[in-house]
Amino acid sequence: MTDKKQKVAFIGTGIMGAPIAGHILDAGYPLTVYNRTQAKASPLVERGATLAATPAEAAAGADVIFTMVGYPEDVEELYLAGDGLLTASKPGAILIDLTTSAPSLARDIAGAAAVSERTAFDCPVTGGQAGAIAGTLTAIIGATERDIEPVRELLSTFTSRIFCFGGAGKGQAAKLANQVSLAASMVGMADALSYAQQAGLDLELTRDMILTGTGKSGAMEQLAPKALEGDWKPGFMVKHFI
């Protein structure tokens, strides 16, 4: 790579998107941001980002475009509508969708991008809001190591690990596998502690015991302490799981 920083557009500065975009900005990349609720992008603008009035305006002239929006239907409209990102972006642009979405949609977007002389790949992340803030997310990518080489340095501004699964849609498929495991461990953690409470057990001691054996999980290790303290602040919306 040259020393010249790529021009970056970031669309969707919500719970996860805002801190991710912040790391990109802190790394010195020229950044343009768009969010439907402009107030959510204001802290980034105050730190030096440029605010765009529309996704198309954000994408125009950008070398790399990140998207992190709510649902697959939002992704589809954003990319594939007549005035969507595949039309608004310049030829040669790289478009990276961080949204947890559908593998089939990711394949459609990658195919349409290739036809229009752009590159697009799915890159859902895991690590939650805490990982986004810390810049330690795991990127789960539907592309090859070679495909991501032009943006590897950029991805490293907000990730600690990168997994390439080799083809369009495979990042989303791998993220869904992760979510199946995560959902099961979260429900298991909650059920285990609920039962322990009903049985009159010391909950901290019960958790410590579970963590010594094969019943341990990331949820029991990281989320249970918050639950035991009565901290129910969400890091991910249930409807996104569904």
Disulfide bonds with the S-S distance in Angstrom:
none
